[in-house]
């Protein structure tokens, strides 16, 4: 499995950043290695998580205003959706498969310039999914 950079957002608002080799949407947990302590893996339990963001880098660009609209230049795979989390955060993008009876689903941001490559959205943290 390819190493991925992740930002984990917990239901409590806490954030954890690290790298993983064992993320699976079908398992209840996975591990991350934080850059400041790479010898001690942290177990992440999906039941405590709002979403898992797969990112290009951990710094990002705070000045960049991510677009919420789709442009016609990028290939579209999946259905266009808007996800509203229980805490009020809203994401716009697409999902190849959305099944509310599963643990979650993979979500791809509408903006191809986003620092976020994809998001594993945990269904129990979602208030509403709207098809666009």
Helices and strands as residue ranges (DSSP letters): E 4-10, E 15-20, E 29-34, E 37-45, G 46-48, E 49-55, E 79-85, E 90-95, E 104-109, E 116-122, G 123-125, E 126-131
